[in-house]
Amino acid sequence: MPIGIFTMIGIYVVVWWTVLFGILPLGMSQESPEPPKDGAQWGAPKTPNLKKKFITTTWVAVLVWIFIMVLIYTGWLPLPDFSRAPAV
């Protein structure tokens, strides 16, 4: 096994957050130009659909993570081995 379980989990977390920031702006529309009267912010969407976006982020991140793991295990994306002592 070229990498440990904690490294795999760390790669998944980084991939998940990266995919989340790519998916968050999808489906957002420009709201009305009138100032909000209920105390909301100007740029805040009325329906952010966060649950749907988190679910989409999770399955897209799993696909990207599997692709990265295949690259690592086939040797196309080698990771440095920090467990060996440095050469003096």
Phi and psi in radians as a Rosetta constraint file:
Dihedral C 1 N 2 CA 2 C 2 CIRCULARHARMONIC -1.269 0.35
Dihedral N 2 CA 2 C 2 N 3 CIRCULARHARMONIC -0.415 0.35
Dihedral C 2 N 3 CA 3 C 3 CIRCULARHARMONIC -2.389 0.35
Dihedral N 3 CA 3 C 3 N 4 CIRCULARHARMONIC 2.789 0.35
Dihedral C 3 N 4 CA 4 C 4 CIRCULARHARMONIC -1.559 0.35
Dihedral N 4 CA 4 C 4 N 5 CIRCULARHARMONIC 3.017 0.35
Dihedral C 4 N 5 CA 5 C 5 CIRCULARHARMONIC -1.148 0.35
Dihedral N 5 CA 5 C 5 N 6 CIRCULARHARMONIC -0.639 0.35
Dihedral C 5 N 6 CA 6 C 6 CIRCULARHARMONIC -1.185 0.35
Dihedral N 6 CA 6 C 6 N 7 CIRCULARHARMONIC -0.608 0.35
Dihedral C 6 N 7 CA 7 C 7 CIRCULARHARMONIC -1.167 0.35
Dihedral N 7 CA 7 C 7 N 8 CIRCULARHARMONIC -0.714 0.35
Dihedral C 7 N 8 CA 8 C 8 CIRCULARHARMONIC -1.071 0.35
Dihedral N 8 CA 8 C 8 N 9 CIRCULARHARMONIC -0.766 0.35
Dihedral C 8 N 9 CA 9 C 9 CIRCULARHARMONIC -1.141 0.35
Dihedral N 9 CA 9 C 9 N 10 CIRCULARHARMONIC -0.725 0.35
Dihedral C 9 N 10 CA 10 C 10 CIRCULARHARMONIC -1.079 0.35
Dihedral N 10 CA 10 C 10 N 11 CIRCULARHARMONIC -0.727 0.35
Dihedral C 10 N 11 CA 11 C 11 CIRCULARHARMONIC -1.117 0.35
Dihedral N 11 CA 11 C 11 N 12 CIRCULARHARMONIC -0.703 0.35
Dihedral C 11 N 12 CA 12 C 12 CIRCULARHARMONIC -1.109 0.35
Dihedral N 12 CA 12 C 12 N 13 CIRCULARHARMONIC -0.748 0.35
Dihedral C 12 N 13 CA 13 C 13 CIRCULARHARMONIC -1.089 0.35
Dihedral N 13 CA 13 C 13 N 14 CIRCULARHARMONIC -0.756 0.35
Dihedral C 13 N 14 CA 14 C 14 CIRCULARHARMONIC -1.114 0.35
Dihedral N 14 CA 14 C 14 N 15 CIRCULARHARMONIC -0.745 0.35
Dihedral C 14 N 15 CA 15 C 15 CIRCULARHARMONIC -1.118 0.35
Dihedral N 15 CA 15 C 15 N 16 CIRCULARHARMONIC -0.740 0.35
Dihedral C 15 N 16 CA 16 C 16 CIRCULARHARMONIC -1.054 0.35
Dihedral N 16 CA 16 C 16 N 17 CIRCULARHARMONIC -0.829 0.35
Dihedral C 16 N 17 CA 17 C 17 CIRCULARHARMONIC -1.159 0.35
Dihedral N 17 CA 17 C 17 N 18 CIRCULARHARMONIC -0.658 0.35
Dihedral C 17 N 18 CA 18 C 18 CIRCULARHARMONIC -1.120 0.35
Dihedral N 18 CA 18 C 18 N 19 CIRCULARHARMONIC -0.767 0.35
Dihedral C 18 N 19 CA 19 C 19 CIRCULARHARMONIC -1.158 0.35
Dihedral N 19 CA 19 C 19 N 20 CIRCULARHARMONIC -0.668 0.35
Dihedral C 19 N 20 CA 20 C 20 CIRCULARHARMONIC -1.011 0.35
Dihedral N 20 CA 20 C 20 N 21 CIRCULARHARMONIC -0.816 0.35
Dihedral C 20 N 21 CA 21 C 21 CIRCULARHARMONIC -1.212 0.35
Dihedral N 21 CA 21 C 21 N 22 CIRCULARHARMONIC -0.355 0.35
Dihedral C 21 N 22 CA 22 C 22 CIRCULARHARMONIC -1.393 0.35
Dihedral N 22 CA 22 C 22 N 23 CIRCULARHARMONIC -0.526 0.35
Dihedral C 22 N 23 CA 23 C 23 CIRCULARHARMONIC -1.581 0.35
Dihedral N 23 CA 23 C 23 N 24 CIRCULARHARMONIC -0.473 0.35
Dihedral C 23 N 24 CA 24 C 24 CIRCULARHARMONIC -0.913 0.35
Dihedral N 24 CA 24 C 24 N 25 CIRCULARHARMONIC -0.766 0.35
Dihedral C 24 N 25 CA 25 C 25 CIRCULARHARMONIC -1.346 0.35
Dihedral N 25 CA 25 C 25 N 26 CIRCULARHARMONIC -0.182 0.35
Dihedral C 25 N 26 CA 26 C 26 CIRCULARHARMONIC -1.172 0.35
Dihedral N 26 CA 26 C 26 N 27 CIRCULARHARMONIC 2.385 0.35
Dihedral C 26 N 27 CA 27 C 27 CIRCULARHARMONIC 1.427 0.35
Dihedral N 27 CA 27 C 27 N 28 CIRCULARHARMONIC 0.070 0.35
Dihedral C 27 N 28 CA 28 C 28 CIRCULARHARMONIC -1.479 0.35
Dihedral N 28 CA 28 C 28 N 29 CIRCULARHARMONIC 2.372 0.35
Dihedral C 28 N 29 CA 29 C 29 CIRCULARHARMONIC -2.055 0.35
Dihedral N 29 CA 29 C 29 N 30 CIRCULARHARMONIC 2.748 0.35
Dihedral C 29 N 30 CA 30 C 30 CIRCULARHARMONIC -1.269 0.35
Dihedral N 30 CA 30 C 30 N 31 CIRCULARHARMONIC 2.143 0.35
Dihedral C 30 N 31 CA 31 C 31 CIRCULARHARMONIC -1.391 0.35
Dihedral N 31 CA 31 C 31 N 32 CIRCULARHARMONIC 3.111 0.35
Dihedral C 31 N 32 CA 32 C 32 CIRCULARHARMONIC -1.094 0.35
Dihedral N 32 CA 32 C 32 N 33 CIRCULARHARMONIC 2.554 0.35
Dihedral C 32 N 33 CA 33 C 33 CIRCULARHARMONIC -1.365 0.35
Dihedral N 33 CA 33 C 33 N 34 CIRCULARHARMONIC -0.043 0.35
Dihedral C 33 N 34 CA 34 C 34 CIRCULARHARMONIC -1.273 0.35
Dihedral N 34 CA 34 C 34 N 35 CIRCULARHARMONIC 2.603 0.35
Dihedral C 34 N 35 CA 35 C 35 CIRCULARHARMONIC -1.152 0.35
Dihedral N 35 CA 35 C 35 N 36 CIRCULARHARMONIC 2.490 0.35
Dihedral C 35 N 36 CA 36 C 36 CIRCULARHARMONIC -1.206 0.35
Dihedral N 36 CA 36 C 36 N 37 CIRCULARHARMONIC 2.476 0.35
Dihedral C 36 N 37 CA 37 C 37 CIRCULARHARMONIC -1.845 0.35
Dihedral N 37 CA 37 C 37 N 38 CIRCULARHARMONIC -0.135 0.35
Dihedral C 37 N 38 CA 38 C 38 CIRCULARHARMONIC -1.760 0.35
Dihedral N 38 CA 38 C 38 N 39 CIRCULARHARMONIC 0.214 0.35
Dihedral C 38 N 39 CA 39 C 39 CIRCULARHARMONIC 1.543 0.35
Dihedral N 39 CA 39 C 39 N 40 CIRCULARHARMONIC 0.076 0.35
Dihedral C 39 N 40 CA 40 C 40 CIRCULARHARMONIC -1.335 0.35
Dihedral N 40 CA 40 C 40 N 41 CIRCULARHARMONIC 2.886 0.35
Dihedral C 40 N 41 CA 41 C 41 CIRCULARHARMONIC -1.419 0.35
Dihedral N 41 CA 41 C 41 N 42 CIRCULARHARMONIC 2.722 0.35
Dihedral C 41 N 42 CA 42 C 42 CIRCULARHARMONIC -1.045 0.35
Dihedral N 42 CA 42 C 42 N 43 CIRCULARHARMONIC -0.788 0.35
Dihedral C 42 N 43 CA 43 C 43 CIRCULARHARMONIC -1.581 0.35
Dihedral N 43 CA 43 C 43 N 44 CIRCULARHARMONIC 0.000 0.35
Dihedral C 43 N 44 CA 44 C 44 CIRCULARHARMONIC -1.316 0.35
Dihedral N 44 CA 44 C 44 N 45 CIRCULARHARMONIC 2.251 0.35
Dihedral C 44 N 45 CA 45 C 45 CIRCULARHARMONIC -1.261 0.35
Dihedral N 45 CA 45 C 45 N 46 CIRCULARHARMONIC 2.624 0.35
Dihedral C 45 N 46 CA 46 C 46 CIRCULARHARMONIC -1.304 0.35
Dihedral N 46 CA 46 C 46 N 47 CIRCULARHARMONIC -0.614 0.35
Dihedral C 46 N 47 CA 47 C 47 CIRCULARHARMONIC -2.249 0.35
Dihedral N 47 CA 47 C 47 N 48 CIRCULARHARMONIC 1.609 0.35
Dihedral C 47 N 48 CA 48 C 48 CIRCULARHARMONIC -1.311 0.35
Dihedral N 48 CA 48 C 48 N 49 CIRCULARHARMONIC -0.334 0.35
Dihedral C 48 N 49 CA 49 C 49 CIRCULARHARMONIC 0.921 0.35
Dihedral N 49 CA 49 C 49 N 50 CIRCULARHARMONIC 0.845 0.35
Dihedral C 49 N 50 CA 50 C 50 CIRCULARHARMONIC -1.162 0.35
Dihedral N 50 CA 50 C 50 N 51 CIRCULARHARMONIC -0.652 0.35
Dihedral C 50 N 51 CA 51 C 51 CIRCULARHARMONIC -1.076 0.35
Dihedral N 51 CA 51 C 51 N 52 CIRCULARHARMONIC -0.789 0.35
Dihedral C 51 N 52 CA 52 C 52 CIRCULARHARMONIC -1.108 0.35
Dihedral N 52 CA 52 C 52 N 53 CIRCULARHARMONIC -0.689 0.35
Dihedral C 52 N 53 CA 53 C 53 CIRCULARHARMONIC -1.228 0.35
Dihedral N 53 CA 53 C 53 N 54 CIRCULARHARMONIC -0.639 0.35
Dihedral C 53 N 54 CA 54 C 54 CIRCULARHARMONIC -1.174 0.35
Dihedral N 54 CA 54 C 54 N 55 CIRCULARHARMONIC -0.687 0.35
Dihedral C 54 N 55 CA 55 C 55 CIRCULARHARMONIC -1.145 0.35
Dihedral N 55 CA 55 C 55 N 56 CIRCULARHARMONIC -0.779 0.35
Dihedral C 55 N 56 CA 56 C 56 CIRCULARHARMONIC -1.095 0.35
Dihedral N 56 CA 56 C 56 N 57 CIRCULARHARMONIC -0.729 0.35
Dihedral C 56 N 57 CA 57 C 57 CIRCULARHARMONIC -1.054 0.35
Dihedral N 57 CA 57 C 57 N 58 CIRCULARHARMONIC -0.722 0.35
Dihedral C 57 N 58 CA 58 C 58 CIRCULARHARMONIC -1.106 0.35
Dihedral N 58 CA 58 C 58 N 59 CIRCULARHARMONIC -0.839 0.35
Dihedral C 58 N 59 CA 59 C 59 CIRCULARHARMONIC -1.302 0.35
Dihedral N 59 CA 59 C 59 N 60 CIRCULARHARMONIC -0.567 0.35
Dihedral C 59 N 60 CA 60 C 60 CIRCULARHARMONIC -1.190 0.35
Dihedral N 60 CA 60 C 60 N 61 CIRCULARHARMONIC -0.692 0.35
Dihedral C 60 N 61 CA 61 C 61 CIRCULARHARMONIC -1.130 0.35
Dihedral N 61 CA 61 C 61 N 62 CIRCULARHARMONIC -0.635 0.35
Dihedral C 61 N 62 CA 62 C 62 CIRCULARHARMONIC -1.099 0.35
Dihedral N 62 CA 62 C 62 N 63 CIRCULARHARMONIC -0.758 0.35
Dihedral C 62 N 63 CA 63 C 63 CIRCULARHARMONIC -1.103 0.35
Dihedral N 63 CA 63 C 63 N 64 CIRCULARHARMONIC -0.777 0.35
Dihedral C 63 N 64 CA 64 C 64 CIRCULARHARMONIC -1.147 0.35
Dihedral N 64 CA 64 C 64 N 65 CIRCULARHARMONIC -0.710 0.35
Dihedral C 64 N 65 CA 65 C 65 CIRCULARHARMONIC -1.105 0.35
Dihedral N 65 CA 65 C 65 N 66 CIRCULARHARMONIC -0.758 0.35
Dihedral C 65 N 66 CA 66 C 66 CIRCULARHARMONIC -1.052 0.35
Dihedral N 66 CA 66 C 66 N 67 CIRCULARHARMONIC -0.745 0.35
Dihedral C 66 N 67 CA 67 C 67 CIRCULARHARMONIC -1.058 0.35
Dihedral N 67 CA 67 C 67 N 68 CIRCULARHARMONIC -0.772 0.35
Dihedral C 67 N 68 CA 68 C 68 CIRCULARHARMONIC -1.131 0.35
Dihedral N 68 CA 68 C 68 N 69 CIRCULARHARMONIC -0.712 0.35
Dihedral C 68 N 69 CA 69 C 69 CIRCULARHARMONIC -1.122 0.35
Dihedral N 69 CA 69 C 69 N 70 CIRCULARHARMONIC -0.678 0.35
Dihedral C 69 N 70 CA 70 C 70 CIRCULARHARMONIC -1.101 0.35
Dihedral N 70 CA 70 C 70 N 71 CIRCULARHARMONIC -0.746 0.35
Dihedral C 70 N 71 CA 71 C 71 CIRCULARHARMONIC -1.076 0.35
Dihedral N 71 CA 71 C 71 N 72 CIRCULARHARMONIC -0.699 0.35
Dihedral C 71 N 72 CA 72 C 72 CIRCULARHARMONIC -1.186 0.35
Dihedral N 72 CA 72 C 72 N 73 CIRCULARHARMONIC -0.829 0.35
Dihedral C 72 N 73 CA 73 C 73 CIRCULARHARMONIC -1.258 0.35
Dihedral N 73 CA 73 C 73 N 74 CIRCULARHARMONIC -0.427 0.35
Dihedral C 73 N 74 CA 74 C 74 CIRCULARHARMONIC -1.508 0.35
Dihedral N 74 CA 74 C 74 N 75 CIRCULARHARMONIC -0.197 0.35
Dihedral C 74 N 75 CA 75 C 75 CIRCULARHARMONIC 1.651 0.35
Dihedral N 75 CA 75 C 75 N 76 CIRCULARHARMONIC 0.025 0.35
Dihedral C 75 N 76 CA 76 C 76 CIRCULARHARMONIC -1.292 0.35
Dihedral N 76 CA 76 C 76 N 77 CIRCULARHARMONIC -0.402 0.35
Dihedral C 76 N 77 CA 77 C 77 CIRCULARHARMONIC -2.259 0.35
Dihedral N 77 CA 77 C 77 N 78 CIRCULARHARMONIC 1.377 0.35
Dihedral C 77 N 78 CA 78 C 78 CIRCULARHARMONIC -1.284 0.35
Dihedral N 78 CA 78 C 78 N 79 CIRCULARHARMONIC 2.452 0.35
Dihedral C 78 N 79 CA 79 C 79 CIRCULARHARMONIC -1.799 0.35
Dihedral N 79 CA 79 C 79 N 80 CIRCULARHARMONIC 2.558 0.35
Dihedral C 79 N 80 CA 80 C 80 CIRCULARHARMONIC -1.186 0.35
Dihedral N 80 CA 80 C 80 N 81 CIRCULARHARMONIC 2.564 0.35
Dihedral C 80 N 81 CA 81 C 81 CIRCULARHARMONIC -1.694 0.35
Dihedral N 81 CA 81 C 81 N 82 CIRCULARHARMONIC 1.776 0.35
Dihedral C 81 N 82 CA 82 C 82 CIRCULARHARMONIC -1.539 0.35
Dihedral N 82 CA 82 C 82 N 83 CIRCULARHARMONIC -0.032 0.35
Dihedral C 82 N 83 CA 83 C 83 CIRCULARHARMONIC -1.391 0.35
Dihedral N 83 CA 83 C 83 N 84 CIRCULARHARMONIC -0.351 0.35
Dihedral C 83 N 84 CA 84 C 84 CIRCULARHARMONIC -1.426 0.35
Dihedral N 84 CA 84 C 84 N 85 CIRCULARHARMONIC 2.657 0.35
Dihedral C 84 N 85 CA 85 C 85 CIRCULARHARMONIC -1.204 0.35
Dihedral N 85 CA 85 C 85 N 86 CIRCULARHARMONIC 2.518 0.35
Dihedral C 85 N 86 CA 86 C 86 CIRCULARHARMONIC -1.194 0.35
Dihedral N 86 CA 86 C 86 N 87 CIRCULARHARMONIC 2.576 0.35
Dihedral C 86 N 87 CA 87 C 87 CIRCULARHARMONIC -1.294 0.35
Dihedral N 87 CA 87 C 87 N 88 CIRCULARHARMONIC 2.323 0.35
